[in-house]
Amino acid sequence: MDCFAYGSLMCGDIMTPVAGAAFPAAPAVLHGYARHPVRDEAYPAIVSSPGASVSGLLYRGLDATALQRLDAFEGEMYERSPVEVTLPDGSRVPAQTYVFRPAHAHLLLPGEWDFDAFLAHGKARFQARYLGFRRL
């Protein structure tokens, strides 16, 4: 199974311990979704949004164990959903991704989540706060 990551999991040093193994990754775009900051968190969420798109990484060849670990990591606010992503060569491939559940939409902030700002200011805070992911 392939999995599209659009937030903290785009960092290999976060994804690898969460998934339990390293998987090859390639840039990809998910159309029809928007990425927003989550209140009081360093990570984002995506929600359906016609006309919008989200850039991220497509991790290839995840096994059932890796997906179970990702499900546990993402928690109850996210639902793993089938999507189709576009690769740089224009090809479209099926994948799984984690979409924010509507019941938690009140936690979304307006605007686009910024990956570069996450790397500069949020990643260390995220890793300090979520060290438990290493024990999945």
ABEGO torsion letter per residue (X at the ends): XBBBBABAAABAAAAAAAAGBBBBBBBBBBBGBBBBBBBGBABBBBBBBBGBBBBBBBBBGBBAAAAAAAAAAAEAABBBBBBBBBBAAGBBBBBBBBBBBAAAAAABBBEBBBAAAAAAAAAAAAAAAAAAAAAX
